[in-house]
């Protein structure tokens, strides 16, 4: 039995440690792996699994906990306002045995994003609902419509506006996005935006979850409120199968976190699963997948993967010019602090 928590913290000039158990061994089912140090989410997911709940139950429980707790202001209501000051939610659940997916993106005025995603999974033949129509679907399923604003999100938005809308994500527009809030118009010459996008622990995509239940069934999921000050309507990797998370019962599963606009271009979680299908161990699959970004990156990015195979073996890897990777493995009845080992990619 395994309960695992992954924490990514930006610290200058630190190494990228690997993850090991007490003596190099790893237990199999059931387990749950969660990105970042969201311990309440991990523990609630574990309660589901240890009481006989399904992997999908565990994924939903972990995501719902973070949505309620507003983890790091990057999951759930009241966080990450877009450039218009609105918080919207993205979430996804994927079931390993069936490959079925339920996902929502740009969900407005409904707080329970991952539970709505589960309703898409279990109550429709579809995979993905977006925007206002996802909200209408949620209301039909009995979810409450309410504001996703908070004092924190409103203050964050107002402070950003007072700072001339810096940083932002506009390119090749006028007036100059480095010192203007727009509205913008397209220009045909290259006008780069060199402002800092501040994608870090406080502004990233996602809680990512990989779980296996007592029957050996796998599931993965994600939940996020996206990037702070993003252009309205922006959706990152989180709710997209193969980008934010992916699972195949015959192989294993993976979930990611980091710069969602970059991560979706590489389909990192799908690729990690495919590397395992080709025979790589989870740790090797995670490392080889992130090497693809390293080989082609033109600027610094943040990206991390948690990967587990169908036998419960796990691996994880982060990439960023300044990253420290830490974690805690809880194997009842002991709490084990992970060792650190420098890895090169």
WOQUI-V815611 format. One record per backbone hydrogen bond with DSSP energy under -0.5 kcal/mol. NH is the residue of the N-H (numbers start at 1). CO is the residue of the C=O. If there is no record, write none. Layout:
BEGIN
nh=NH co=CO
nh=NH co=CO
END
This chain:
BEGIN
nh=2 co=30
nh=3 co=330
nh=4 co=32
nh=5 co=328
nh=6 co=34
nh=6 co=36
nh=7 co=326
nh=9 co=324
nh=11 co=9
nh=14 co=11
nh=17 co=15
nh=30 co=212
nh=31 co=212
nh=32 co=2
nh=33 co=210
nh=34 co=4
nh=35 co=208
nh=38 co=36
nh=39 co=37
nh=42 co=38
nh=43 co=39
nh=44 co=40
nh=45 co=41
nh=46 co=42
nh=47 co=43
nh=48 co=44
nh=49 co=45
nh=50 co=46
nh=51 co=47
nh=52 co=49
nh=53 co=48
nh=58 co=54
nh=59 co=55
nh=60 co=56
nh=61 co=57
nh=62 co=58
nh=63 co=59
nh=64 co=60
nh=65 co=61
nh=66 co=62
nh=67 co=63
nh=68 co=64
nh=69 co=65
nh=70 co=66
nh=71 co=66
nh=73 co=70
nh=74 co=71
nh=75 co=71
nh=77 co=67
nh=78 co=148
nh=79 co=76
nh=80 co=73
nh=82 co=86
nh=83 co=230
nh=85 co=82
nh=88 co=86
nh=89 co=107
nh=90 co=224
nh=91 co=104
nh=92 co=222
nh=93 co=102
nh=94 co=220
nh=95 co=100
nh=96 co=94
nh=96 co=218
nh=99 co=95
nh=102 co=93
nh=103 co=127
nh=104 co=91
nh=105 co=129
nh=107 co=89
nh=113 co=111
nh=116 co=112
nh=117 co=113
nh=118 co=114
nh=119 co=115
nh=120 co=116
nh=121 co=117
nh=122 co=118
nh=123 co=119
nh=124 co=120
nh=129 co=103
nh=131 co=105
nh=133 co=130
nh=134 co=130
nh=134 co=131
nh=135 co=131
nh=136 co=132
nh=137 co=133
nh=138 co=134
nh=139 co=135
nh=140 co=136
nh=141 co=137
nh=142 co=139
nh=143 co=138
nh=146 co=109
nh=146 co=144
nh=154 co=150
nh=155 co=151
nh=156 co=152
nh=157 co=153
nh=158 co=154
nh=159 co=155
nh=160 co=156
nh=161 co=157
nh=162 co=158
nh=163 co=159
nh=164 co=161
nh=165 co=160
nh=166 co=160
nh=172 co=191
nh=174 co=185
nh=179 co=176
nh=185 co=174
nh=187 co=172
nh=191 co=189
nh=192 co=190
nh=194 co=192
nh=200 co=198
nh=200 co=203
nh=203 co=200
nh=205 co=258
nh=206 co=74
nh=206 co=204
nh=207 co=223
nh=209 co=221
nh=210 co=33
nh=211 co=219
nh=212 co=31
nh=213 co=217
nh=216 co=213
nh=219 co=211
nh=220 co=94
nh=221 co=209
nh=222 co=92
nh=223 co=207
nh=224 co=90
nh=225 co=74
nh=229 co=81
nh=230 co=227
nh=234 co=231
nh=240 co=237
nh=241 co=239
nh=242 co=245
nh=243 co=240
nh=244 co=237
nh=244 co=240
nh=245 co=240
nh=246 co=254
nh=248 co=252
nh=249 co=96
nh=251 co=248
nh=252 co=248
nh=253 co=308
nh=254 co=246
nh=255 co=306
nh=256 co=244
nh=257 co=304
nh=258 co=205
nh=259 co=302
nh=260 co=258
nh=262 co=259
nh=263 co=259
nh=264 co=260
nh=265 co=262
nh=266 co=262
nh=266 co=263
nh=267 co=263
nh=268 co=263
nh=269 co=243
nh=270 co=242
nh=271 co=267
nh=272 co=268
nh=273 co=269
nh=274 co=270
nh=275 co=271
nh=276 co=272
nh=277 co=273
nh=278 co=274
nh=279 co=276
nh=280 co=275
nh=285 co=281
nh=286 co=282
nh=287 co=283
nh=288 co=284
nh=289 co=285
nh=290 co=286
nh=291 co=287
nh=292 co=288
nh=292 co=289
nh=293 co=290
nh=294 co=290
nh=295 co=291
nh=296 co=292
nh=296 co=293
nh=297 co=293
nh=303 co=319
nh=304 co=257
nh=305 co=317
nh=306 co=255
nh=307 co=315
nh=308 co=253
nh=309 co=313
nh=310 co=251
nh=312 co=309
nh=315 co=307
nh=317 co=305
nh=319 co=303
nh=323 co=14
nh=324 co=9
nh=325 co=15
nh=326 co=7
nh=326 co=324
nh=328 co=5
nh=329 co=336
nh=330 co=3
nh=330 co=328
nh=331 co=329
nh=331 co=334
nh=332 co=330
nh=334 co=331
nh=336 co=329
nh=336 co=334
nh=338 co=327
nh=343 co=16
END
